[in-house]
């Protein structure tokens, strides 16, 4: 890649901001804010990498489109356009989080700065220059909460409604427990939770959370810092194309959700296929489920009888799956 000359000499005169985009890497807390900066006849691409809400990298590219290639190269990425005002706001929020953390370390534990070399020693200088180019005010170390507000990722507008064929699988155990479902793209994540609870025979009142490239969404946004409410966003806003994924967490069980293909708009959610029964409600995590499976191999053992009672194993068949039963539960939702 062509080396960008020293920043202060790079752009002169009024800066025009255009082609602003936010990119999110699927299933990761990493975001790239990219835009084109133009002064006179010269344009460069600016790439601001935000990792866990704070600026981690500020980079310039002689070719503006290279700023958008960082995540596109080999990663599953979701993108949304930003207005220049939204771009400035999100960059400033992430710069403040980074600067606040640095100010806190210098004040509270300065010896930490002496333990090693900063991997990005020029980041503060670049942040100052970027603020000037974007017309942002200089950083002021005002008293703030120790945890700043999370980066407000902008959700794309709803797209035309279609049908999604989804593959949903528990991330554990090794023997896959999965369902193939068809749903509408305009279902809210709260509505999708009800569908998944029916598909996996769970109580829909359980705590649940979705992890997406646009941040977390949950039933109780107050209990998870930075989350938004799951009834305020549709499935088609956070994943849009075949291959896109998100994570669904119900109590302590994590599931992968992946779009397999776009389909005709279904009249109601339906189950096409699946394998194995979901763990009983008494199994709170993967370890307890493995204990249940072990106990089922010798159910007449006295200790195993107690485990079966405790873990909901009486009458439980881990290999059982009946698509028609799942469809009946889904029909009751409608």
C-alpha positions in Angstrom: 0.0 0.0 0.0 1.3 3.5 -0.9 2.5 5.3 2.2 0.6 8.4 3.2 2.8 11.4 3.8 3.0 13.0 7.2 -0.5 14.0 8.3 -0.2 17.8 9.0 1.0 18.3 5.3 -1.7 16.1 3.8 -4.8 18.3 3.4 -5.1 22.1 3.3 -8.1 24.3 3.3 -11.8 23.5 4.0 -12.5 19.8 4.3 -15.5 18.2 2.6 -16.8 14.9 4.1 -18.5 12.4 1.9 -19.1 8.6 1.3 -19.6 8.0 5.0 -20.2 4.4 6.0 -20.3 2.3 9.2 -19.2 -1.3 8.9 -19.7 -4.0 11.5 -18.0 -7.4 11.6 -20.6 -10.1 12.3 -20.5 -11.5 15.8 -17.6 -9.2 16.8 -17.4 -6.0 18.9 -15.5 -4.3 16.1 -16.7 -1.4 13.9 -15.1 0.6 11.1 -16.2 4.1 10.4 -15.0 5.1 6.9 -15.3 8.2 4.8 -13.7 10.3 2.1 -12.0 13.6 3.0 -11.6 16.1 0.2 -9.7 19.4 0.2 -9.5 21.1 -3.1 -8.5 18.5 -5.7 -7.1 16.0 -3.2 -9.1 13.2 -1.6 -8.1 10.5 0.9 -9.9 7.8 2.8 -10.1 7.9 6.5 -10.6 4.7 8.5 -11.5 4.8 12.2 -11.5 1.4 13.8 -13.6 1.2 17.0 -13.0 -1.8 19.2 -15.3 -2.2 22.2 -16.6 1.4 21.9 -13.3 3.2 21.8 -11.0 4.3 18.9 -8.3 1.8 18.4 -6.9 2.8 15.0 -7.0 6.0 12.8 -5.6 5.4 9.4 -5.5 7.4 6.1 -5.5 5.8 2.7 -4.3 7.5 -0.6 -7.1 5.7 -2.4 -10.4 6.5 -0.6 -12.0 3.2 -1.4 -9.2 1.4 0.5 -10.7 2.6 3.8 -13.7 0.4 3.1 -11.7 -2.7 2.2 -10.5 -3.4 5.8 -13.5 -5.5 6.8 -14.7 -6.4 3.4 -11.6 -8.5 2.8 -12.6 -12.0 4.0 -15.0 -11.1 6.8 -18.8 -11.2 7.1 -19.7 -7.6 7.2 -22.8 -5.5 7.5 -22.8 -1.9 6.3 -25.0 1.1 6.6 -24.5 4.6 5.1 -24.1 7.5 7.5 -24.7 11.2 7.0 -21.7 13.4 7.6 -23.3 14.6 10.9 -23.8 10.9 12.0 -20.2 10.1 11.1 -18.8 13.0 13.1 -21.0 12.1 16.0 -19.9 8.5 16.1 -16.2 9.3 15.6 -16.4 11.9 18.4 -18.1 9.5 20.8 -15.4 6.9 20.2 -12.6 9.4 20.5 -14.0 10.6 23.9 -14.1 7.0 25.2 -10.5 6.5 24.2 -9.3 9.8 25.6 -11.3 9.4 28.9 -9.6 6.0 29.5 -6.2 7.5 28.8 -6.9 10.4 31.2 -8.1 8.0 33.9 -5.0 5.8 33.6 -2.7 8.8 33.8 -4.5 10.1 36.9 -5.1 6.8 38.8 -2.4 4.4 37.8 0.4 6.3 36.0 2.8 3.5 36.6 0.9 1.4 34.1 2.2 3.7 31.4 5.7 2.7 32.3 5.2 -1.1 32.0 5.4 -1.2 28.2 5.5 0.7 24.9 2.2 2.0 23.6 1.6 0.0 20.4 0.1 3.2 18.8 2.1 6.1 20.2 0.9 8.5 17.4 -2.8 7.8 18.0 -3.3 11.0 20.2 -1.7 13.2 17.6 -3.8 11.6 14.9 -6.9 12.1 17.0 -6.2 15.8 17.4 -5.6 16.2 13.6 -8.8 14.2 12.8 -10.8 16.5 15.1 -9.5 19.5 13.2 -10.4 18.1 9.8 -13.9 17.0 11.0 -14.6 20.3 12.8 -14.9 18.7 16.2 -14.2 20.5 19.4 -10.9 19.7 21.2 -11.1 17.0 23.9 -11.9 18.3 27.4 -11.3 15.9 30.3 -14.6 16.8 32.0 -15.7 14.7 34.9 -17.6 11.7 33.4 -18.9 8.4 34.4 -16.2 5.7 34.3 -18.1 4.0 31.5 -19.2 6.3 28.7 -22.3 5.8 26.6 -21.8 3.1 24.0 -21.2 4.0 20.4 -24.7 4.6 18.9 -24.5 2.4 15.8 -27.0 3.6 13.2 -29.4 0.9 12.1 -30.2 0.8 8.4 -33.8 1.5 7.4 -36.1 -1.4 6.9 -35.7 -3.1 3.5 -38.7 -4.5 1.5 -40.2 -7.3 3.4 -39.2 -10.8 2.3 -38.9 -14.3 3.8 -35.8 -15.7 5.4 -34.9 -19.4 5.7 -32.9 -19.6 8.9 -30.6 -22.3 10.3 -30.5 -22.1 14.1 -28.2 -24.3 16.2 -27.0 -24.4 19.7 -23.3 -23.6 19.8 -22.9 -26.6 22.2 -23.0 -29.6 22.6 -21.0 -31.4 19.9 -24.0 -33.4 18.8 -25.8 -30.6 16.9 -29.3 -29.5 18.1 -30.7 -27.4 15.4 -33.9 -26.2 13.6 -34.5 -24.9 10.1 -37.2 -22.2 10.1 -38.9 -19.8 7.7 -39.8 -16.4 9.1 -40.6 -12.9 7.8 -37.8 -10.4 7.6 -40.0 -7.7 9.4 -40.4 -9.8 12.6 -38.9 -7.9 15.5 -36.2 -9.6 17.5 -38.6 -9.8 20.4 -41.0 -11.7 18.0 -38.1 -13.9 16.8 -37.4 -14.8 20.4 -40.9 -16.1 20.8 -40.5 -18.2 17.6 -37.2 -19.6 18.9 -38.7 -20.4 22.3 -41.5 -22.4 20.5 -39.0 -24.1 18.2 -36.8 -25.2 21.1 -39.6 -25.8 23.6 -38.6 -23.1 26.0 -40.4 -20.7 28.2 -40.6 -17.4 26.3 -40.3 -15.6 29.6 -36.7 -16.6 29.9 -34.0 -13.9 29.8 -32.7 -13.6 26.2 -30.3 -11.4 24.2 -29.3 -11.0 20.6 -25.7 -10.1 19.6 -25.5 -8.4 16.2 -23.1 -6.3 14.2 -25.1 -3.3 15.3 -24.7 -4.1 19.0 -26.8 -6.0 21.5 -30.6 -6.2 21.8 -32.4 -7.7 24.8 -35.7 -7.8 26.6 -34.2 -5.8 29.4 -31.8 -3.2 28.0 -31.0 -1.9 31.4 -29.4 -5.2 32.6 -26.8 -5.2 29.7 -24.9 -2.0 29.3 -25.2 -0.6 25.8 -28.1 -2.9 24.7 -31.2 -1.6 23.0 -34.7 -3.1 23.3 -35.3 -6.1 21.1 -38.8 -4.9 20.1 -37.4 -1.8 18.5 -35.6 -3.5 15.6 -36.5 -6.1 13.0 -34.5 -9.1 11.9 -34.1 -7.6 8.4 -32.3 -4.6 9.8 -29.5 -6.5 11.4 -29.0 -9.4 8.9 -30.0 -9.1 5.3 -28.2 -11.6 3.0 -27.5 -15.3 2.9 -24.6 -16.1 5.0 -25.2 -13.3 7.5 -25.3 -14.5 11.1 -26.1 -13.3 14.6 -26.0 -14.8 18.1 -29.0 -15.6 20.2 -28.6 -16.2 23.9 -31.4 -17.7 26.0 -30.4 -18.0 29.7 -27.0 -19.7 29.5 -27.5 -21.3 26.1 -26.0 -19.7 23.0 -27.3 -20.3 19.5 -26.0 -19.3 16.0 -28.6 -18.0 13.6 -27.7 -17.9 9.9 -29.7 -16.9 6.9 -29.6 -19.8 4.4 -31.6 -18.1 1.7 -34.3 -15.6 0.8 -37.7 -17.2 0.2 -41.2 -16.1 -0.6 -42.9 -14.2 2.1 -44.4 -16.8 4.6 -47.8 -16.3 6.0 -46.7 -17.6 9.4 -43.4 -18.9 10.9 -42.8 -22.6 10.1 -40.3 -25.3 10.9 -38.9 -27.2 7.9 -36.5 -29.6 9.6 -34.4 -30.2 12.7 -32.5 -32.7 14.8 -32.6 -33.7 18.5 -34.5 -32.4 21.4 -33.5 -29.2 23.1 -32.0 -29.6 26.6 -34.6 -29.7 29.4 -35.3 -26.5 31.3 -33.6 -27.9 34.4 -30.3 -28.1 32.5 -29.0 -24.6 33.0 -25.8 -25.0 30.9 -23.7 -27.3 28.7 -22.1 -29.0 31.7 -25.3 -30.0 33.3 -26.7 -31.3 30.0 -23.6 -33.5 29.6 -24.2 -34.8 33.1 -27.8 -35.7 32.1 -26.6 -37.5 28.9 -24.2 -39.5 31.0 -26.9 -40.4 33.5 -29.2 -41.5 30.7 -26.7 -44.2 29.7 -27.3 -46.0 33.0 -30.6 -44.7 34.4 -30.9 -47.5 37.0 -27.8 -46.4 38.9 -28.9 -44.8 42.2 -26.8 -41.7 41.8 -28.0 -41.3 38.2 -31.7 -41.6 39.3 -31.1 -38.5 41.5 -29.5 -36.7 38.6 -32.3 -37.6 36.2 -34.8 -36.2 38.8 -32.7 -33.0 39.3 -32.0 -32.4 35.6 -35.4 -33.2 34.1 -34.3 -36.5 32.6 -37.4 -38.6 33.2 -39.1 -39.2 29.9 -36.4 -37.2 28.1 -35.2 -38.6 24.8 -32.2 -36.5 23.5 -32.8 -37.8 19.9 -36.4 -36.9 19.7 -37.6 -34.3 17.2 -41.0 -33.9 15.6 -41.5 -31.1 13.0 -45.3 -31.3 13.3 -45.1 -30.7 17.1 -42.9 -27.6 16.5 -45.3 -26.3 13.8 -48.2 -26.7 16.2 -46.4 -24.5 18.8 -45.6 -21.9 16.1 -49.2 -21.9 15.0 -50.3 -21.0 18.5 -48.1 -17.9 18.4 -50.1 -16.6 15.4 
